[in-house]
Amino acid sequence: MSSHLEPLIDRVVGCLDETSARRLAELVVPEALQARVDELAEKAAVKTITESETEEFETIVRFVTLVDLLRMKAGGRATYRAGN
């Protein structure tokens, strides 16, 4: 993720109240989505992945990466706010 996006991510997380930040920090990937990622990763590894599956895989990875960044920042914010 580009370092240029970090200020925007900080602003998004800054919009969250304590409850929302905590809920985001505790968010986990649903099992069905993880299973699909595993399936696509296996297909990519053995080079049987189609073009549309590659696009799906890349989209999922980008989105999950963004959610993880938000989650980590929200977790720090929730911890910080709870300490105040």
N, C-alpha and C positions, 0 to 999 in steps of 0.2 A: 504494500500500500504506500502510496506517495506521501512523503513528509509534508507536502503542500496541503494534504487533506486533514492533517492533524488539527489545525485550528478549527476547521469546520466540525470535526468529530467532537472536539472539546465543547463547541457551542451547542451541538445537539445534546450531549450529555448534560450540559448546564441547564437545559430546559426541563430536565427531569426532576420531579420532587423526590423526596427520600424513599418513599414506597416504590415508585417506578424504578428508581436507580437500583434498589435492592432486588426487585423482581427481574430486571434485566441482567444483573450480575449473577443471578441464580439460574438463568435460562440454560437449558441443555438442548442439544440437537435431538429431534424426535427419532425414535428407532427406525421408522420407515425411511426417513431421509438418509440416515447413516447407512442403512442397508443398500440404498440406491447408490450412494457415493462409493461404497465398497465394491459393488458390482461394476460400476463404471471404471473404477481404478484398476480392477482386475482386467477388464477388457482392454484398457489402455496399456497395461503392462505386457499383455500378450499380443498387442497390435491387432485386435479384432473389433475395436471401437469404430463406430460409424461417424460420419461428419456431424450429424445431428446430435449424436450422443456426446461427442467431443464438446460441442457448443453447450449442451446441457451441463456437462461436468464442469466446464470452465465457469459457467454462470453460478452454479451451486458453490464452487470453491470461492469465487469472489464474494458472494453474498455472505457465506459463513465466515469468511475472513473479516468482513466489515462488522458483522454481528459480534464476533469475538473481540475486536478492538473496542467496540462500544461497551461490551460486557466488562472487559478489564477496566476501562476507564470508569464505568458506572460503579464497579465494585470498589475502586479506590475512593470514589466520591461518597458512596454510601458509608464506607468505613470512616472516612474523614468526618462526615456530617454526624455520624453516630457518636463520635468522640467529642463533639462540641456540646 
